[in-house]
Amino acid sequence: MKKMFVFLLVLVTALSLFAGGASESAGPTAEKPLVLRYAHMNPASSPNGLQATYFADRIAERTGGAIKIELFPASQLGSITEMAEAVSMGSIAMHHNTYGGLQPLLNDLGLFDTPYLYRDVDHLLKATDPEISPALKELNQKLIDTRGVRILYSFY
């Protein structure tokens, strides 16, 4: 079965970047953009790598260049567990990962990577959607409260 990937964002880091600025600046601009690091384990040319590039391009386009996403594909910044820890510490702003890769941050998340747990892809996507899965909603809130990391969405 193909691995599920989870896109992570550290809200604490993003909020501190916006909230901790100097009073003379109203926020990031195209001349001095807010730069966020997005690391992942896939080759840049893979479907997941292309998704990351698309995301970075759309953010730059929709913010007029005020936010720039720096991509670090192919595990340049560490293993999946090291990158998950780096998101938790704030040195990487976002990352996509497997639920098993998130297990060091919150042990119960590893259960979502159990082989043959899901009947089909539709069941998998419903069970791992942090907006509709009661179990994942609860674990996501625990992840936010304990590690400052939020699961935004799942994809297959």
ABEGO torsion letter per residue (X at the ends): XBBBBBBBBBAAAAAAAAAABBAABAEBBAABBBBBBBBBABBAABAAAAAAAAAAAAAAAAAGGABBBBBBBGGAAEBAAAAAAAAAAGABABBBBBAAAAAAABAAAAAAABBGABABAAAAAAAABAAABAAAAAAAAAAAAAAGBBBABBBX
